[in-house]
Amino acid sequence: MMQNKFLFGITGGSGTGKTTVSDIFRELGFYVIDCDVISREVTKKGSPCLAKLAERFGSKILTEDGELDRRSLGAVVFSDAGSLCILNEITHKYILAEVFKAAEASDEVMIGIDGAVLFESGLSDSLECVVGVLSDRGERIKRIVARDGITCEAAEKRICSQKVDKFFIENCDYLIYNNNGKENLVEKVREVGLKLKEEGKRKGLLF
């Protein structure tokens, strides 16, 4: 736990609407760090992290300009659990270092950390609590296909490579179900936000 900070996680599988939930938290006045944005930073061309990824997975994950080709990398790791574990082993330490640096540098007390693999990376151990975002499988597939321009089959593979709903239900402190439109989702995020602030007050971090 970080002293004088209330760090909470926002997590969920691909297509659940985790990013939308994080955006709503921001609209409600919370500071949220996006692990995906940080991931893009630490895997930029010329970075030590990208060099290790290319060494392990080969030049096929790079564009002609030497940048990370995320779609090619995704095709490899989301179809093979072993490759996904290796990806996480390489990238997590770089991402976690930047997450803690950003949290420490912020003047905010209540800080959300949006990350798909908070538990796998061990980051959850440094958080006060975790908010899990869930959604029906059919909705998730539609969102992934629309967002990433991949096939339904590829979206299905991606979902199958990730944690099942039962894991989030058993391990998250708060759950937000994203199946009934934006208005309903905003209300649910607002309710959880109020509970988080109450936790912050109980710990003497908010007044």
C-alpha positions as CSV (number, residue, x, y, z in Angstrom):
1,M,0.0,0.0,0.0
2,M,1.3,3.5,-0.8
3,Q,1.4,5.9,2.1
4,N,-1.2,8.7,2.0
5,K,-2.7,7.3,-1.2
6,F,-5.9,5.3,-1.7
7,L,-5.1,3.1,-4.8
8,F,-7.9,1.0,-6.2
9,G,-8.0,-1.2,-9.3
10,I,-10.4,-1.3,-12.2
11,T,-10.2,-4.6,-14.1
12,G,-12.1,-7.0,-16.3
13,G,-11.8,-9.1,-19.4
14,S,-11.6,-7.7,-22.9
15,G,-14.8,-6.2,-24.1
16,T,-16.4,-5.8,-20.7
17,G,-16.3,-2.0,-21.0
18,K,-13.5,-1.5,-18.4
19,T,-12.2,1.6,-20.3
20,T,-15.7,3.1,-20.3
21,V,-16.0,2.6,-16.6
22,S,-12.6,4.3,-16.1
23,D,-13.7,7.2,-18.2
24,I,-16.9,7.6,-16.0
25,F,-14.7,7.5,-12.9
26,R,-12.7,10.4,-14.4
27,E,-15.9,12.3,-15.1
28,L,-16.8,11.8,-11.5
29,G,-13.5,13.5,-10.4
30,F,-11.3,10.4,-9.9
31,Y,-7.7,10.3,-11.1
32,V,-7.2,7.1,-13.1
33,I,-4.0,5.7,-14.5
34,D,-4.4,3.6,-17.6
35,C,-2.0,0.6,-17.7
36,D,-2.7,0.2,-21.5
37,V,-1.4,3.7,-22.1
38,I,1.7,3.0,-20.0
39,S,2.1,-0.3,-21.8
40,R,2.4,1.6,-25.1
41,E,4.9,3.9,-23.6
42,V,7.2,1.1,-22.3
43,T,7.0,-0.8,-25.6
44,K,7.9,2.1,-27.9
45,K,10.6,1.7,-30.6
46,G,14.0,1.5,-29.0
47,S,12.8,0.6,-25.5
48,P,14.4,-2.2,-23.5
49,C,11.0,-3.9,-23.1
50,L,10.4,-4.0,-26.9
51,A,13.9,-5.4,-27.5
52,K,13.1,-8.2,-25.1
53,L,9.8,-8.9,-26.7
54,A,11.4,-9.1,-30.2
55,E,14.1,-11.3,-28.9
56,R,11.6,-13.8,-27.5
57,F,8.8,-13.6,-30.2
58,G,10.8,-12.7,-33.3
59,S,10.7,-9.8,-35.8
60,K,7.2,-10.8,-36.9
61,I,5.8,-8.7,-34.0
62,L,7.5,-5.6,-35.4
63,T,6.4,-3.3,-38.2
64,E,8.7,-2.4,-41.0
65,D,9.6,0.8,-39.0
66,G,10.6,-1.2,-35.9
67,E,7.5,-0.4,-33.9
68,L,5.5,-3.0,-32.0
69,D,2.8,-4.5,-34.2
70,R,0.2,-5.1,-31.6
71,R,-2.2,-7.1,-33.8
72,S,0.6,-9.6,-34.7
73,L,1.7,-9.9,-31.1
74,G,-2.0,-10.5,-30.1
75,A,-2.4,-13.2,-32.7
76,V,0.5,-15.0,-31.0
77,V,-0.2,-14.6,-27.4
78,F,-4.0,-14.9,-27.4
79,S,-3.9,-18.3,-29.0
80,D,-1.3,-19.8,-26.7
81,A,-1.4,-19.6,-22.9
82,G,2.4,-20.1,-22.6
83,S,3.2,-17.2,-24.9
84,L,0.8,-15.0,-23.0
85,C,2.6,-15.8,-19.7
86,I,5.9,-15.0,-21.3
87,L,4.6,-11.7,-22.6
88,N,3.4,-10.8,-19.1
89,E,6.7,-11.8,-17.5
90,I,8.5,-9.5,-19.8
91,T,6.2,-6.5,-19.7
92,H,4.8,-6.4,-16.1
93,K,7.9,-5.1,-14.4
94,Y,8.3,-2.2,-16.7
95,I,4.6,-1.3,-16.5
96,L,4.4,-1.6,-12.7
97,A,7.4,0.7,-12.3
98,E,5.7,3.4,-14.3
99,V,2.4,3.0,-12.6
100,F,3.9,3.6,-9.2
101,K,5.9,6.5,-10.5
102,A,2.7,8.1,-11.8
103,A,0.8,7.5,-8.6
104,E,3.6,8.9,-6.5
105,A,3.8,12.0,-8.6
106,S,0.1,12.8,-8.5
107,D,-1.3,15.2,-6.0
108,E,-4.5,13.2,-5.8
109,V,-5.4,10.9,-2.9
110,M,-7.9,8.6,-4.6
111,I,-6.2,7.0,-7.6
112,G,-7.7,4.3,-9.8
113,I,-5.5,2.0,-11.8
114,D,-7.1,0.6,-15.0
115,G,-5.5,-2.7,-15.9
116,A,-6.6,-6.0,-17.4
117,V,-4.0,-8.1,-15.5
118,L,-3.9,-6.5,-12.0
119,F,-4.0,-9.9,-10.4
120,E,-1.6,-11.7,-12.7
121,S,1.0,-8.9,-12.4
122,G,0.8,-8.8,-8.6
123,L,-0.3,-5.2,-8.6
124,S,-3.5,-6.1,-6.8
125,D,-1.4,-6.7,-3.6
126,S,-0.6,-3.0,-3.5
127,L,-4.2,-1.9,-3.8
128,E,-6.8,-1.0,-1.2
129,C,-9.5,-2.7,-3.3
130,V,-10.4,-3.8,-6.8
131,V,-13.4,-3.0,-8.9
132,G,-14.3,-5.8,-11.4
133,V,-16.2,-5.0,-14.6
134,L,-18.3,-7.9,-16.1
135,S,-20.5,-8.2,-19.2
136,D,-22.3,-10.9,-21.1
137,R,-20.1,-12.9,-23.5
138,G,-22.1,-11.9,-26.6
139,E,-21.8,-8.2,-25.8
140,R,-18.1,-8.6,-25.2
141,I,-17.6,-10.3,-28.6
142,K,-19.5,-7.5,-30.4
143,R,-17.5,-4.8,-28.7
144,I,-14.1,-6.5,-29.4
145,V,-15.0,-7.0,-33.1
146,A,-16.1,-3.4,-33.5
147,R,-13.2,-1.9,-31.6
148,D,-10.3,-4.0,-33.0
149,G,-11.6,-5.0,-36.4
150,I,-11.0,-8.7,-35.8
151,T,-13.3,-11.7,-36.5
152,C,-15.7,-13.2,-34.0
153,E,-13.6,-16.3,-33.8
154,A,-10.5,-14.2,-32.9
155,A,-12.5,-12.3,-30.3
156,E,-13.7,-15.6,-28.8
157,K,-10.1,-16.8,-28.6
158,R,-9.1,-13.7,-26.8
159,I,-11.9,-14.1,-24.2
160,C,-11.0,-17.8,-23.7
161,S,-7.4,-16.8,-23.0
162,Q,-8.4,-14.6,-20.0
163,K,-9.9,-15.0,-16.6
164,V,-13.5,-16.3,-16.3
165,D,-16.2,-14.3,-14.6
166,K,-16.1,-16.5,-11.6
167,F,-12.6,-15.4,-10.9
168,F,-13.6,-11.7,-10.8
169,I,-16.7,-12.5,-8.7
170,E,-14.5,-14.2,-6.1
171,N,-11.6,-11.8,-6.1
172,C,-12.9,-8.3,-6.6
173,D,-14.3,-6.1,-3.8
174,Y,-16.8,-4.4,-6.0
175,L,-18.5,-5.6,-9.2
176,I,-20.0,-3.5,-12.0
177,Y,-22.2,-5.3,-14.6
178,N,-22.1,-3.5,-18.0
179,N,-25.1,-4.9,-20.0
180,N,-27.8,-2.2,-19.9
181,G,-26.5,0.9,-21.6
182,K,-24.5,4.0,-20.6
183,E,-27.0,5.6,-18.3
184,N,-27.3,2.5,-16.2
185,L,-23.5,2.1,-16.1
186,V,-23.0,5.7,-15.0
187,E,-25.3,5.1,-12.0
188,K,-23.5,1.9,-11.0
189,V,-20.1,3.6,-11.2
190,R,-21.4,6.5,-9.2
191,E,-22.6,4.1,-6.5
192,V,-19.2,2.4,-6.3
193,G,-17.4,5.7,-6.3
194,L,-19.3,6.9,-3.2
195,K,-18.4,3.6,-1.5
196,L,-14.7,4.1,-2.4
197,K,-14.8,7.6,-0.9
198,E,-16.3,6.3,2.3
199,E,-13.4,3.8,2.5
200,G,-11.0,6.7,2.0
201,K,-12.7,8.6,4.8
202,R,-12.5,5.6,7.2
203,K,-8.8,5.4,6.5
204,G,-8.3,9.1,7.3
205,L,-7.3,10.0,3.8
206,L,-10.4,12.0,2.9
207,F,-12.3,14.5,5.1
